[in-house]
Amino acid sequence: MKRLVPVVCLVLALALGNAILAEGTDVRTVSGAATAVNVGGRSVTVEVTKSVDAPKAGAGQKLEFSIDDQTVITKDGKPIELQDITVGDRLTVNYKESGGSQVALSIGVSTQAAS
């Protein structure tokens, strides 16, 4: 019995650690057209045309993404700023859910019309 307790504790610790890691890597991806850019409020809104593993994001739905200091925004592989995004730009957003909102991890910008 004394040997069983450490084994059970180890199994529980590993299971809890894996659950925490899985939650921390839950990155989702959507693509669509930018419908609003709020530079002062540090957010961008996208009308979704395609989603990957994003249950809240159906085609035609608008999602607002918060931008923080870790968000990487690029256009043609080169870094740009939030204010460089314009309404109508095609965006691909990788994001995580945090506190009930979507926080953009990265945004790829294309000036081609969204499909």
C-alpha positions in Angstrom: 0.0 0.0 0.0 2.8 2.4 0.9 4.4 1.9 -2.6 1.0 2.5 -4.3 0.6 6.0 -2.9 3.7 7.5 -4.7 2.7 5.8 -7.9 -0.8 7.2 -7.7 0.5 10.7 -6.9 2.9 10.5 -9.9 0.1 9.4 -12.3 -2.1 12.3 -11.0 0.6 14.8 -11.4 1.4 13.7 -14.9 -2.3 13.8 -15.9 -2.7 17.3 -14.4 0.5 18.5 -16.2 -0.7 17.2 -19.5 -4.1 18.9 -19.1 -2.5 22.2 -18.3 -0.1 21.9 -21.3 -3.0 20.9 -23.6 -5.0 23.9 -22.5 -2.1 26.2 -23.0 -1.6 25.1 -26.6 -5.1 25.5 -27.8 -4.4 27.7 -30.8 -7.2 28.3 -33.3 -7.1 29.8 -36.8 -9.5 31.8 -38.9 -9.3 33.6 -42.2 -11.5 36.4 -43.5 -11.8 40.1 -44.3 -11.0 42.8 -41.8 -14.2 44.7 -41.1 -12.9 47.0 -38.4 -9.5 48.1 -37.0 -9.5 49.8 -33.6 -5.9 51.1 -33.1 -6.7 52.8 -29.8 -8.6 49.8 -28.5 -6.0 47.4 -29.8 -8.4 45.1 -31.7 -9.3 44.0 -35.2 -12.6 42.5 -36.3 -12.7 39.8 -39.0 -15.7 38.4 -41.0 -14.8 34.8 -41.1 -14.7 32.9 -44.4 -12.7 29.9 -43.1 -12.0 28.5 -39.7 -9.7 25.7 -38.5 -10.7 24.1 -35.1 -12.6 27.3 -34.1 -16.1 26.2 -32.9 -17.3 29.8 -32.4 -16.3 30.9 -35.9 -18.8 30.0 -38.6 -18.6 31.5 -42.1 -20.0 35.0 -42.1 -19.6 35.5 -38.4 -17.7 38.5 -37.2 -15.1 37.9 -34.5 -13.1 40.6 -32.6 -9.5 39.8 -31.7 -7.6 41.6 -29.0 -4.0 42.6 -29.9 -1.3 42.6 -27.2 2.4 43.2 -27.1 3.1 39.6 -28.1 0.9 39.7 -31.2 3.0 39.3 -34.4 1.5 41.1 -37.4 3.1 40.5 -40.9 2.4 41.4 -44.5 4.3 39.4 -47.2 6.5 38.1 -44.4 7.5 41.5 -43.1 6.5 43.0 -39.8 3.9 45.7 -39.8 1.8 47.5 -37.2 -1.9 47.3 -36.4 -2.5 50.7 -38.0 -1.2 49.3 -41.3 -4.2 46.9 -41.5 -7.1 48.3 -43.6 -10.7 47.3 -43.8 -11.0 44.7 -46.6 -7.6 43.2 -46.1 -7.6 39.5 -46.0 -6.4 38.2 -42.6 -5.3 34.9 -41.3 -5.5 35.0 -37.5 -4.0 32.5 -35.1 -5.5 33.1 -31.6 -6.2 31.7 -28.2 -9.3 32.0 -26.0 -8.5 33.9 -22.8 -11.0 35.1 -20.3 -13.9 34.8 -22.8 -12.2 36.8 -25.5 -10.0 36.0 -28.5 -6.4 37.1 -28.2 -4.5 37.2 -31.5 -1.1 35.5 -31.4 -0.3 36.3 -35.0 -2.0 38.0 -37.9 -1.0 37.5 -41.5 -2.2 40.2 -43.9 -2.9 40.1 -47.6 -4.5 42.9 -49.7 -6.2 40.4 -51.9 -10.0 40.4 -51.6 -11.3 37.8 -49.1 -13.1 34.8 -50.7 
